[in-house]
Amino acid sequence: MKHHQFFTLSIIGTMFAMLLAMTSASADQPSYTPYTIGEEGPGGGIVFYLDHTGVHGLEAKRKDEVNQANVRNNKVGVLFYWGDAKAAASAYGSDWHLPTKNELDLLHKQKDVVGGFKYTSYWTSSTEGLNDPFYAAWRQNFFTDDDGIQAKAWAKGMHAARAVRAF
């Protein structure tokens, strides 16, 4: 009988230890709250794309980048050459960048949710398919009644820039 009681207490003790371990392990795990399109993201931008979990996605800065050199020279302050646009977008840290063609297209689809876009074209970081030094990268139109056409952008052209980041 003593052996049976010891065995029962041993099983109960093991089960209690396992339950305690599972509880403390889940308490150590970070909890993730899903985001929604249009709300503030973890980097302070506006969420414009989410994966199926709602935890990972893309966010954009609330405003276009400002080209201080153009502002000082009494020119339109939101237009950049491509290299300057890339530098301005990455100035917030290594995770912020000029969007790829795909990222900018997703952003264009949510332009009214994110807000603040100018009636102009925006730079992408994408250069694939540009085998001519005449072109620097791809751009996308953000005109009011535009369907978001993407086109090759002339290397000497100036377009707006909006930083994005993945989370």
N, C-alpha and C positions, 0 to 999 in steps of 0.2 A: 504494500500500500504506500509506503514511504517513497518508493521508486516512482510510482505513478504520480504522486503529488509533485515530486521534484520535476518530473518530465513536463507536467502541465504548467507549472510555474515557469519553467525554462522557455516553453513555447510562448506563453503570455509575455514574458520579458523580452524575448526576441521580437515579437510582433510590435510591442510598445516602442522598442528601440528603432525599428524600421519606420514606424509611423512618425516618430519624432524626427528622424533623419529626413524623411520626405517633406515634412512640414518646414523644417529649417532650410532645406535646399530650395524649396519654392520661395521662401522668404528672401533668400539671397539673389534670386533671379530678378533682373529688372522687369518691371511691368511696362508694356508698350501700349500707349493709347493711340488708336487710329486717328489720322488727320482727315480733314475734309477739304475739298477744293475750295479755294478762296480764303481759307483761314491762314493765320500766321504760322510759318514753318519753324523748325528748330533753329534755323540760322537767321530768323527775323524777316525773311522774305515772305512772299505770298505763294502758297501751294497751288500749282497749276496742273500737276499730274500725280496720280497715285497708282501703285501696283495693286494687285488683287487683295493684298493684306490691309491696305490703307495705312501701313506703317512706313513704307518706303516710297519715295517719289522724287519729284523735282519742285524746287521753289525758285522764284525770280525776285530780284530786288524790286522794291516798290516804285523806284523811279529810274529813268534812263541815266546812263553815265553822262557826266558833264565834262566837256573838253575845255579845261581851263585856259589852254593856249588860245583857243578860238575866242573865248570870252574876253581875254585881255586884248585881242586884236579886233574887237567889235564885230566878230562874226557869229554865226549861229553856233551856240555852245554845245549842241548835242551831236554834232557831226564829227566823225573821226575817219582818218585813214585806217586801214585794216590793222596794221601793227599796233597803232596807238589804241585802237578799240580792244584788242586782246590784252594789252597791258592794263588798261583801265578796269576791265572786267575782272582781272585776277588780282587786283590791288587789295581785295578784302580778305585774302588768304588763299591757300593752295586749292581749297575745294570750290571756290567761286571761279567761274570761267565764262568766256564767250560761248553761247550755245552752239551745238552741232546743228546740222540741217534738220535732223529729226526732232531735237529738243526745241528748236525755234518754231517748227511747224506745230508741235504740241502747245507751245506758248501762244502762238497765233490763234489757235482754236479756243483759247481761254482769255483772249486779250481784253474782253469786256469785264471779266471777273478780276483780273489782275489790275487793269486800268493804267492810265498815265501814258499811253503810247502816243507818239507823234504821228502825223500824217506823212510818213516817209518810209524808207526801206531800212532794215536792220541787218547788221553783219552776222554771219555765222563763223564758226571756227573751221568749218569744213572746206577742204581743198581738193577732195577726190574728183577725178574726171576733168581737172583743169590742166591740160597739157600745154598751155600757152602762157608765157610770162606776161601777156597783156592783162590776164585776169589774176586777181589775188585770192579770192574765195567766193563763196556763195552768199547771196543776200536774199531777204524775203520782204515783200511789200506788206506794209501794215496800213494801207489806205482804208478809208471808211467803208467803201462799197467794194473792196477788193476781195478776191478769193484766196489771197495769200500766196500769190505766185512767187516761186523761187527761181532765181536767175543768176548767171555768172556776173560777178561784180568786177568792174574795171579796177586795176591796181591803183590808179590815181583817183578813184572815186571816193566820195565821203558819204558815210551812212551812219545811222544811229547805232547805239550799243546798249544792251541790257544784260547784266550779269545773272547767271543761274548757278545752281548747285544741286547735286544729288544728296539725298539723305536716306 
